[in-house]
Amino acid sequence: MTTLTASHTPTRLSRPRFALLVLLGAYPAITAIPCFVAPLTGGWSVWQRTLLVARMMVAAMIWGVIPGVQQRFRRFINPLVGEVD
């Protein structure tokens, strides 16, 4: 039989909180990346530019925004069971 300690207290993911924080982190990337890429890809077709921008955004989200949100706001997005809105 195991007993619950402070380090094993059950938590529950708050999807609305996580979504809000990811949105706040994604917005700057979604705004900045096309602005940065546009002058470098002036003669490209829309589909080519979009392919480059999409790759950069996915990389920013997977290796930057999402891990950053999970690390910095762990207690906010994973509150103890019973503390979720």
Sequence and secondary structure as in RCSB ss.txt:
>XXXX:A:sequence
MTTLTASHTPTRLSRPRFALLVLLGAYPAITAIPCFVAPLTGGWSVWQRTLLVARMMVAAMIWGVIPGVQQRFRR
FINPLVGEVD
>XXXX:A:secstr
     GGG  B   HHHHHHHHHHHHHHHHHHHHHHHGGGGTTS HHHHHHHHHHHHHHHIIIIIHHHHHHHTHH
HHS BTT   
